[in-house]
Amino acid sequence: MADPPARDSDVEAFRYAVFKLFYQQAQEDKVQVDKETVFVLSELLLGYIDIFAGDLEAFCRHGKRTTITAEDVLLCCRRNDFLKGKMEKFLKKSDPSTSHNSSYKKGKNSKSV
C-alpha cells in the first residue's frame, strides 16, 4: 500500500534538504559527490528516523507518558557519547534553566543527577 500523499511530499522535501545540505558541504570541502550517493544517504537517514521514532515512542510509553520529551531524545543518544554531548549542549543552549546532563536513570536504584 502506498504512503498517503502528505507523507510522500514530506519525504520528498526531506530528500531535497539532504541533497542541498550534502552538496553545500561538498562544495565547502571541494569534493565531488554523485547523486546516487546522496540518494542512498537520504534513504539511510529515513530508515534511521523510523527507528529513532519507534525508540522515542517506546521510551515515552515506558514512562507512562503521552508526550515525548528531551529526556527521551537523550536516552536514544545514550550509546553515542559524541551525539549525546552535542544534544545536551543544544538543549542547554535552548533552555538554560534546565539541566539535561546525564539526568536519566541508569538503573532501578540509581538516582538522577
C-alpha positions as CSV (number, residue, x, y, z in Angstrom):
1,M,0.0,0.0,0.0
2,A,1.3,3.5,-0.9
3,D,2.0,6.1,1.6
4,P,-0.5,9.0,1.9
5,P,0.3,12.0,-0.3
6,A,1.2,14.2,2.7
7,R,3.9,11.7,3.7
8,D,5.2,11.4,0.2
9,S,5.6,15.2,-0.1
10,D,7.3,15.3,3.3
11,V,9.7,12.5,2.2
12,E,10.5,14.4,-1.0
13,A,11.1,17.6,1.0
14,F,13.4,15.7,3.3
15,R,15.3,14.3,0.4
16,Y,15.7,17.7,-1.2
17,A,17.0,19.1,2.1
18,V,19.5,16.2,2.4
19,F,20.7,16.9,-1.2
20,K,21.0,20.6,-0.6
21,L,23.0,20.2,2.7
22,F,25.2,17.4,1.2
23,Y,26.1,19.4,-1.9
24,Q,26.7,22.6,0.2
25,Q,29.1,20.7,2.4
26,A,30.8,19.0,-0.6
27,Q,31.4,22.5,-2.2
28,E,32.9,23.7,1.1
29,D,35.1,20.7,1.2
30,K,35.9,20.9,-2.5
31,V,34.9,17.3,-3.3
32,Q,32.7,15.7,-5.9
33,V,29.5,13.9,-5.0
34,D,27.3,11.8,-7.2
35,K,23.5,11.9,-7.0
36,E,23.2,8.2,-6.3
37,T,25.4,8.5,-3.1
38,V,23.2,11.3,-1.8
39,F,20.1,9.4,-2.6
40,V,21.4,6.3,-0.7
41,L,22.3,8.6,2.2
42,S,18.8,10.1,2.3
43,E,17.3,6.6,2.3
44,L,19.6,5.6,5.2
45,L,18.6,8.7,7.1
46,L,14.9,8.0,6.5
47,G,15.4,4.5,7.8
48,Y,17.2,5.8,10.9
49,I,14.4,8.3,11.5
50,D,11.9,5.5,11.5
51,I,14.0,3.6,14.1
52,F,14.5,6.7,16.2
53,A,10.8,7.5,16.2
54,G,10.0,4.0,17.4
55,D,12.5,4.2,20.2
56,L,11.2,7.6,21.2
57,E,7.6,6.2,21.3
58,A,8.8,3.2,23.4
59,F,10.6,5.4,25.9
60,C,7.6,7.6,26.2
61,R,5.2,4.6,26.7
62,H,7.7,3.1,29.2
63,G,7.5,6.4,31.2
64,K,3.7,6.2,31.1
65,R,3.5,9.5,29.2
66,T,1.9,10.6,26.1
67,T,4.4,13.4,25.3
68,I,7.9,12.7,24.0
69,T,10.4,14.7,26.0
70,A,14.0,15.9,25.6
71,E,14.9,13.2,28.1
72,D,13.6,10.6,25.7
73,V,15.9,12.0,23.0
74,L,18.9,11.8,25.3
75,L,18.0,8.2,26.0
76,C,18.1,7.5,22.3
77,C,21.6,9.0,22.2
78,R,23.0,7.2,25.3
79,R,25.3,4.9,23.3
80,N,26.8,7.7,21.3
81,D,28.7,9.9,23.7
82,F,29.6,12.5,21.0
83,L,26.0,12.8,19.8
84,K,24.7,12.8,23.4
85,G,27.1,15.6,24.3
86,K,26.0,17.7,21.3
87,M,22.3,17.2,22.2
88,E,23.0,18.2,25.8
89,K,24.8,21.3,24.6
90,F,22.0,22.1,22.3
91,L,19.3,21.6,25.0
92,K,21.3,23.7,27.5
93,K,21.6,26.5,24.9
94,S,17.9,26.4,24.0
95,D,16.7,26.2,27.6
96,P,19.4,27.1,30.1
97,S,17.0,26.8,33.1
98,T,17.0,23.0,32.9
99,S,19.9,20.7,33.2
100,H,19.9,17.6,31.0
101,N,23.3,16.3,31.8
102,S,23.1,12.6,32.5
103,S,19.7,13.1,34.1
104,Y,18.2,9.8,33.0
105,K,18.3,6.9,35.4
106,K,20.9,4.3,34.7
107,G,19.3,1.6,36.8
108,K,16.4,0.9,39.1
109,N,18.2,2.0,42.2
110,S,20.2,4.9,40.6
111,K,19.4,8.5,41.4
112,S,19.1,11.2,38.8
113,V,21.9,13.7,38.8
